[in-house]
Amino acid sequence: MEQKFSICRVAVAPLRAAASDKAEITTQLLFGDAVEVLEKAEPWWRIRNVYDGYEGWMDFKQLIDITEEEYLNNQNYSILVPAQLNNTVTGADDSQFYLMPSSTLPNYANGICELGKEKFQVNFDPYHVSAIAGQTAAETAEKIDKLARFFLNAPYLWGGRTLFGIDCSGFSQAVFKLAGIRIKRDAAQQAEQGETVNFLPEVQTGDLAFFDNAEGRIIHVGIMLNNQQIIHASGRVRIDPIDDQGIYNPELVRYSHRLRIIKRFF
């Protein structure tokens, strides 16, 4: 098949494990996510997200074609929708929708889109942007703390990546993306990145803590606020106490997750 590249053209699009509306949602694409098309089984396309390499099936009508040059230029992801609720975009047909925080605005080498400009194009289709405050990409502990708290009380959703539903690794990936740090999609993949923090007292704000099950498989991740508190998506995005054993859930009056390893990414 001839190599093909596209960009997500809707605010949120489900990426599924198989070519069916009934298939499990494994993650989501957000507006501006660039993808490589690997296979077609109309109306389903199997794609690979350029940002984290994640693959899955989606309805091709939620994508718009781009050139290979645009695809390659879009990989830097330097223009991000910030962590606020009033980000909007208007398409060529004057229809408007909200953009999720950590969505991407195309940043092509020819300068089609720049911060401070009101319009950008995707494959010659014009878009008008409003209420974008600025780029959120500071790689600091203070910024990660603020970004993580922005998602507080977002409901848990397996495969979710937005305020309206997010899973544990989608949460950590979204916060780090907004802070300018690229990490992979799943908790087990993220646990293979970064540098190990050997002891809990050495934890710094923004370190990621990973948790395993009885078989030793990584099943959960959260963002350390300090060496005694963690913010994570479990039922909802919440802040819980943590010690050497793991996360203690005051509502359940027991430990909910067993600590395996802590990693540092900046």
For each residue, the residues with C-beta under 8 A, 3 or more apart:
1: 4 37 39 40
2:
3: 36 37 68
4: 1 36 37 65
5: 34 35 36 37 65 66 67 68 70 71
6: 34 35 37 45 47 60 63 64 65 66
7: 32 33 34 35 63 64 66 70 74 106 122 123
8: 13 29 30 31 32 33 35 62 63
9: 31 62 63 64 122
10: 13 31 62 97
11: 30 31 97 98 99 100 103
12: 28 29 30 31 100 161 162 164
13: 8 10 28 29 30 58 59 62
14: 25 28 29 58 159
15: 25 26 27 28 29 47 49 54 56 57 58 159
16: 19 20 21 23 24 25 26 56 57 58
17: 23 24 25 26 56 57
18: 23 24 57
19: 16 23 41 44 46 57
20: 16 23 44 57
21: 16
22:
23: 16 17 18 19 20 57
24: 16 17 18 158 159
25: 14 15 16 17 28 158 159 160
26: 15 16 17 54 56 159
27: 15 49 54 56 159 161 170 185
28: 12 13 14 15 25 159 160 161 162 170
29: 8 12 13 14 15 33 35 49 58 62
30: 8 11 12 13 33 99 100 102 103 104 161 162
31: 8 9 10 11 12 81 89 99 100 103 104
32: 7 8 74 103 104 105 106
33: 7 8 29 30 49 50 51 103 104
34: 5 6 7 49 50 51 66 70 71 74 75 104
35: 5 6 7 8 29 47 48 49 50 63
36: 3 4 5 47 48 50 71
37: 1 3 4 5 6 40 45 46 47
38: 45 46 47 48 55
39: 1 45 46
40: 1 37 44 45 46 60
41: 19 44 45 46 57
42: 60
43: 59 60 61
44: 19 20 40 41 57 58 59 60
45: 6 37 38 39 40 41 57 58 59 60 63
46: 19 37 38 39 40 41 55 56 57
47: 6 15 35 36 37 38 55 56 57 58 63
48: 35 36 38 53 54 55
49: 15 27 29 33 34 35 52 53 54 55 185
50: 33 34 35 36 53 71 74 75
51: 33 34 77 104 177 182
52: 49 173 182 183 184 185
53: 48 49 50 184 185
54: 15 26 27 48 49 185
55: 38 46 47 48 49
56: 15 16 17 26 27 46 47
57: 15 16 17 18 19 20 23 41 44 45 46 47
58: 13 14 15 16 29 44 45 47 62 63
59: 13 43 44 45 62
60: 6 40 42 43 44 45 63
61: 43
62: 8 9 10 13 29 58 59
63: 6 7 8 9 35 45 47 58 60
64: 6 7 9 122 123 125
65: 4 5 6 123
66: 5 6 7 34 70 71 74 122 123
67: 5 70 71 123
68: 3 5 71 72
69: 72 73 109
70: 5 7 34 66 67 73 74 106 108 123
71: 5 34 36 50 66 67 68 74 75
72: 68 69 75
73: 69 70 76 107 108 109 110
74: 7 32 34 50 66 70 71 77 104 106 107 108
75: 34 50 71 72
76: 73 107
77: 51 74 80 104 107 177 182
78: 107 135 137
79: 104 105 106 107 113 114 115 135
80: 77 102 103 104 105 135 136 137 177 178
81: 31 87 99 100 101 102 103 104 105 132
82: 87 101 132 133 134 135 136 178
83: 101 102 136 146 147 150 151 178
84: 87 101 131 133
85: 98 163
86: 98 131
87: 81 82 84 98 99 100 101 103 131 132
88: 96 97 98 99 129 130 131
89: 31 96 97 99 127 128 129 130
90: 94 95 96 127 128 129 130
91: 94 95 96 125 127
92: 125 126 127
93:
94: 90 91
95: 90 91
96: 88 89 90 91
97: 10 11 88 89
98: 11 85 86 87 88
99: 11 30 31 81 87 88 89 103
100: 11 12 30 31 81 87 103 161 162 163
101: 81 82 83 84 87 150 162 163 174 178
102: 30 80 81 83 161 174 177 178
103: 11 30 31 32 33 80 81 87 99 100
104: 30 31 32 33 34 51 74 77 79 80 81 107
105: 32 79 80 81 113 120 129 132
106: 7 32 70 74 79 112 113 120 121 122
107: 73 74 76 77 78 79 104 113 114
108: 70 73 74 111 112 113
109: 69 73
110: 73
111: 108 114
112: 106 108 120 121
113: 79 105 106 107 108 117 119 120 121
114: 79 107 111 117
115: 79 132 134 135
116:
117: 113 114 120
118: 128 129 130
119: 113 126 127 128 129
120: 105 106 112 113 117 126 127 129
121: 106 112 113 124 125 126 127
122: 7 9 64 66 106 125 127
123: 7 64 65 66 67 70
124: 121
125: 64 91 92 121 122
126: 92 119 120 121
127: 89 90 91 92 119 120 121 122
128: 89 90 118 119
129: 88 89 90 105 118 119 120 132
130: 88 89 90 118
131: 84 86 87 88
132: 81 82 87 105 115 129
133: 82 84
134: 82 115
135: 78 79 80 82 115
136: 80 82 83 143 147 178 179
137: 78 80 178 179 180
138: 143 179 180
139: 143 179 180 181 266
140: 143 144 179
141: 144 145 204 205 206
142: 145 146 205
143: 136 138 139 140 146 147 179
144: 140 141 147 148 175 176 179 205 206 223
145: 141 142 148 149 205 206 225
146: 83 142 143 149 150
147: 83 136 143 144 150 151 175 178 179
148: 144 145 151 152 171 175 223 225 231 237
149: 145 146 152 231
150: 83 101 146 147
151: 83 147 148 154 163 166 171 174 175 233 237
152: 148 149 231 237 238 239
153: 236 237 238
154: 151 162 163 164 165 166 171 233 236 237
155: 164 165 166 235 236
156: 160 165 166 167 168 233 234 235 236 237
157: 160 164 165 166 167
158: 24 25 167
159: 14 15 24 25 26 27 28 167 170
160: 25 28 156 157 164 165 166 167 170
161: 12 27 28 30 100 102 166 167 170 173 174
162: 12 28 30 100 101 154 165 166
163: 85 100 101 151 154 166
164: 12 154 155 157 160
165: 154 155 156 157 160 162
166: 151 154 155 156 157 160 161 162 163 170 171 174 233 237
167: 156 157 158 159 160 161 170 171 233
168: 156 171 172 187 220 221 222 232 233 234
169: 172 173 185 186 187 189 190 221
170: 27 28 159 160 161 166 167 173 174 185 233
171: 148 151 154 166 167 168 174 175 223 232 233 237
172: 168 169 175 176 183 187 190 208 221 222 223
173: 52 161 169 170 176 177 183 184 185 190
174: 101 102 151 161 166 170 171 177 178
175: 144 147 148 151 171 172 178 179 223
176: 144 172 173 179 181 182 183 265
177: 51 77 80 102 173 174 180 181 182 183
178: 80 82 83 101 102 136 137 147 174 175
179: 136 137 138 139 140 143 144 147 175 176 206
180: 137 138 139 177
181: 139 176 177 265 266
182: 51 52 77 176 177
183: 52 172 173 176 177 190 193 194 208 265
184: 52 53 173 189 190 192 193
185: 27 49 52 53 54 169 170 173 189 190
186: 169 189 190
187: 168 169 172 190 191 210 218 219 220 221
188: 191 192 217 218
189: 169 184 185 186 192 193
190: 169 172 173 183 184 185 186 187 193 194 208 210 221 263
191: 187 188 208 210 218 221 260 261 263
192: 184 188 189
193: 183 184 189 190 263 265
194: 183 190 208 263 264 265
195: 263 264 265
196: 261 262 263 264
197: 202 203 204 207 262 263 264
198: 202
199: 202
200: 203 227 242 243 244 262
201: 227
202: 197 198 199 227
203: 197 200 207 209 224 226 227 262
204: 141 197 207 224 264
205: 141 142 144 145 224 225 226
206: 141 144 145 179 223 224 264 265 266
207: 197 203 204 223 224 262 263 264 265
208: 172 183 190 191 194 221 222 223 224 262 263 264 265
209: 203 221 222 223 224 230 242 259 261 262
210: 187 190 191 218 220 221 259 260 261 262 263
211: 218 219 220 221 222 246 247 257 258 259 260
212: 215 216 217 218 219 258 260
213: 216 217 219 258
214:
215: 212
216: 212 213 260
217: 188 212 213
218: 187 188 191 210 211 212 221 260
219: 187 211 212 213
220: 168 187 210 211 232 234 257
221: 168 169 172 187 190 191 208 209 210 211 218 232
222: 168 172 208 209 211 230 231 232 233 242 247 257
223: 144 148 171 172 175 206 207 208 209 230 231 232
224: 203 204 205 206 207 208 209 227 229 230 242 262
225: 145 148 205 229 230 231 239
226: 203 205 229
227: 200 201 202 203 224
228: 241 242 243
229: 224 225 226 239 240 241 242
230: 209 222 223 224 225 239 240 241 242 247
231: 148 149 152 222 223 225 237 238 239
232: 168 171 220 221 222 223 237 238 240 247 257
233: 151 154 156 166 167 168 170 171 222 236 237 238
234: 156 168 220 238 240 247 249 256 257
235: 155 156 238
236: 153 154 155 156 233
237: 148 151 152 153 154 156 166 171 231 232 233
238: 152 153 231 232 233 234 235
239: 152 225 229 230 231
240: 229 230 232 234 247 248 249 250 256
241: 228 229 230 247 248 250
242: 200 209 222 224 228 229 230 246 247 248 259
243: 200 228 246 248
244: 200 259
245: 248 255 258 259
246: 211 242 243 255 256 257 258 259
247: 211 222 230 232 234 240 241 242 255 256 257 259
248: 240 241 242 243 245 254 255 256
249: 234 240 252 253 254 255 256
250: 240 241 253
251:
252: 249 256
253: 249 250
254: 248 249
255: 245 246 247 248 249 258
256: 234 240 246 247 248 249 252
257: 211 220 222 232 234 246 247
258: 211 212 213 245 246 255
259: 209 210 211 242 244 245 246 247 262
260: 191 210 211 212 216 218
261: 191 196 209 210
262: 196 197 200 203 207 208 209 210 224 259
263: 190 191 193 194 195 196 197 207 208 210
264: 194 195 196 197 204 206 207 208
265: 176 181 183 193 194 195 206 207 208
266: 139 181 206
